[in-house]
């Protein structure tokens, strides 16, 4: 029993170390911009070729960076899922687990729609209880 626990801890440690070193990159089709992100989608590197400033307008460059960041983060999510899959039960979706949605139904994932008729006309944030008198 203790040996099994130690093996599990060693395997979990190896997965943690692997996750800490993972990186994913995405490069624009024209090769002008490359974005690299870490295990939680944090930006690690942004490479912009000098000619990008001449070929792309500022808003185009910004949109390219955002799109590449999203692509690299999606690739990172897949890589992280592959890294943790060996330590999860067979029927567990690793990417859903990483998103925090593994045990939620599709209905629970839909954002609630605000009440369209709700106004804040009789509400004040300045008094305890929040209602005007």
VMD Tcl script that draws the C-alpha trace (Angstrom):
set ca {
  {0.00 0.00 0.00}
  {2.78 2.41 0.92}
  {4.69 1.50 -2.25}
  {1.60 2.32 -4.33}
  {1.28 5.67 -2.59}
  {4.94 6.46 -3.26}
  {4.57 5.51 -6.94}
  {1.51 7.76 -7.23}
  {3.38 10.65 -5.58}
  {6.37 10.16 -7.89}
  {4.11 10.06 -10.94}
  {2.26 13.17 -9.79}
  {5.58 14.94 -9.18}
  {6.76 14.05 -12.67}
  {3.53 15.40 -14.17}
  {3.88 18.62 -12.16}
  {7.46 19.11 -13.33}
  {6.44 18.49 -16.93}
  {3.55 20.97 -16.69}
  {5.88 23.62 -15.28}
  {8.13 23.41 -18.34}
  {5.48 23.22 -21.07}
  {5.35 25.98 -23.66}
  {3.20 26.38 -26.76}
  {3.71 28.78 -29.66}
  {1.66 30.09 -32.54}
  {3.05 31.96 -35.54}
  {1.17 34.11 -38.02}
  {0.85 32.76 -41.57}
  {3.19 35.46 -42.84}
  {5.73 34.64 -40.13}
  {5.76 38.20 -38.82}
  {4.52 37.45 -35.29}
  {5.10 34.55 -32.89}
  {3.49 34.20 -29.47}
  {4.66 31.69 -26.85}
  {2.63 30.91 -23.73}
  {3.24 28.89 -20.59}
  {1.15 26.23 -18.85}
  {-1.57 28.62 -17.70}
  {-1.69 30.60 -20.91}
  {0.61 33.34 -19.58}
  {2.67 35.14 -22.19}
  {6.31 34.02 -22.15}
  {7.57 35.45 -25.40}
  {6.35 37.75 -28.14}
  {8.45 38.01 -31.29}
  {7.55 40.68 -33.83}
  {9.69 40.85 -36.95}
  {10.76 44.44 -37.77}
  {8.93 44.40 -41.10}
  {5.63 43.75 -39.28}
  {5.52 47.40 -38.25}
  {5.60 48.43 -41.92}
  {3.22 45.76 -43.22}
  {0.58 45.86 -40.47}
  {-1.40 48.77 -39.11}
  {-1.43 48.96 -35.28}
  {-4.95 47.50 -34.97}
  {-4.00 44.64 -37.34}
  {-0.90 43.87 -35.32}
  {-2.91 43.93 -32.09}
  {-5.57 41.61 -33.56}
  {-2.85 39.25 -34.77}
  {-1.26 39.11 -31.32}
  {-4.62 38.41 -29.65}
  {-5.52 35.67 -32.17}
  {-2.11 34.03 -31.83}
  {-2.35 34.20 -28.03}
  {-5.68 32.39 -28.19}
  {-4.26 29.75 -30.57}
  {-1.18 29.19 -28.42}
  {-3.31 28.96 -25.27}
  {-5.56 26.35 -26.94}
  {-2.48 24.36 -27.95}
  {-1.17 24.65 -24.39}
  {-4.46 23.38 -23.01}
  {-4.23 20.31 -25.24}
  {-0.58 19.71 -24.26}
  {-1.37 20.10 -20.55}
  {-4.28 17.70 -20.93}
  {-1.98 15.14 -22.53}
  {0.52 15.62 -19.70}
  {-1.98 14.99 -16.89}
  {-4.01 12.25 -18.63}
  {-1.82 9.39 -17.32}
  {-2.64 10.21 -13.69}
  {-6.41 10.62 -14.19}
  {-9.15 8.00 -14.18}
  {-9.83 6.63 -17.68}
  {-13.18 8.40 -18.14}
  {-11.92 11.87 -17.13}
  {-11.57 14.61 -19.77}
  {-8.22 16.22 -18.89}
  {-8.95 19.52 -20.65}
  {-12.34 19.83 -18.94}
  {-10.65 19.13 -15.63}
  {-8.11 21.89 -16.29}
  {-10.92 24.31 -17.23}
  {-12.73 23.43 -14.02}
  {-15.75 22.08 -15.89}
  {-15.16 18.32 -15.63}
  {-18.23 17.55 -13.55}
  {-20.61 20.17 -14.97}
  {-23.43 19.49 -17.40}
  {-23.87 21.60 -20.56}
  {-26.84 23.34 -18.91}
  {-24.68 24.35 -15.95}
  {-22.07 25.81 -18.29}
  {-24.49 28.22 -20.00}
  {-24.29 31.72 -18.57}
  {-27.43 32.93 -16.89}
  {-29.33 35.58 -18.79}
  {-29.99 38.72 -16.79}
  {-33.60 39.61 -16.16}
  {-34.36 42.04 -19.00}
  {-37.05 43.85 -17.02}
  {-35.02 44.35 -13.87}
  {-34.21 47.97 -13.26}
  {-32.23 49.41 -10.44}
  {-34.51 52.40 -10.04}
  {-35.49 51.54 -6.44}
  {-32.07 50.39 -5.36}
  {-29.44 52.39 -3.58}
  {-25.97 51.22 -2.77}
  {-25.60 53.81 -0.03}
  {-27.94 52.28 2.60}
  {-27.93 48.94 4.36}
  {-30.47 46.65 2.74}
  {-30.09 48.38 -0.61}
  {-33.70 49.60 -1.07}
  {-34.88 53.21 -1.17}
  {-37.51 54.12 1.36}
}
mol new
graphics top color blue
foreach p $ca { graphics top sphere $p radius 0.5 }
foreach p [lrange $ca 0 end-1] q [lrange $ca 1 end] { graphics top cylinder $p $q radius 0.2 }
display resetview
